[in-house]
Amino acid sequence: MANLTLSIDDGVLKRARIRAIEEDTSVNARVRDFLSSYADDPVTEQRKQAAAQILQLADSGHYGSGPQGRTWTRDDLYER
């Protein structure tokens, strides 16, 4: 198992230690659990796949300004 050195505000670490004691665990165990769930989060992978599908649909769609591009200006849309 690898060791990791972190720089954490003293007050934050003190509050984390108190909470860990209340939960009958350690700050080390909580950080290890967090990093494990962060690294293995399937939701993140699902989001990446969903974003890739959206981009693929956007690229394959035939929607937009048309072959000649935009033919209007902002001033054409809004009377001032």
N, C-alpha and C positions, 0 to 999 in steps of 0.2 A: 504494500500500500504506500502511495506517495504522500509526502508531507507538503503542506501548502502554508505559506506565510501571508497574512492579510494585515492591512493597516485599517483599523476601525477606531472611530471616535471612542474615547474612554467612557463617556456617558452611555453611549449605545451598547457597548460591551457589558457594562455594569447592569443595565436594564435587561439585556438578553440573558445574562447569568441568573438573575433573579427569576425571570420567567421560566428558564430551563429548570431551575430547582423546583418551582411550583408545579411543573409538569413532570417531575421525576425523570429528567433526562439531562443532557449536557448541551452546551452550545456547539461543541464539536459534532455531536450526533445530529443536531438540527441542521447544521451547515452541510454535513455529509448527505442527509436526506434531501435537503433542498437541491443540492447539486445533482444528485442522482435523478430526481424527478425533472429537473430542468434539462438535463442532457437527454433524457429518454422520453420527453413529452410527446406523445403521439398527436396531440392537438396541433403542435407546431408543424409537424409533417403534413397533417391534413390541411392546414392553412396554406402551406407552400403549394400543395397540389391544387387546391382551389384557386389560388392566385394564378398558377400556371394555366389552368383551364380558362380562366377569365381572359387572360392575355391572348391565349390561342383563339378564343372566340372573337375577341376584338380584332385580331389580325386577319381572321378569315371572313369577317363580316363585310358586307358591301354597303356600309353606311358611312356617311361623312359628307364632305363638301362636294363630292363629285369629281370627275376627272379634271375639270378645269379649276378646281379649288374654290375657295370662298369668293363670291361675287358681290358681297355686301360689306359695308363698313359698320362700325359701331354707331356712327351718326345716322345711318340709314334705319337702324332699329329703334333708336330713341330720339324722339323729337325734343328739342330743347328750346 
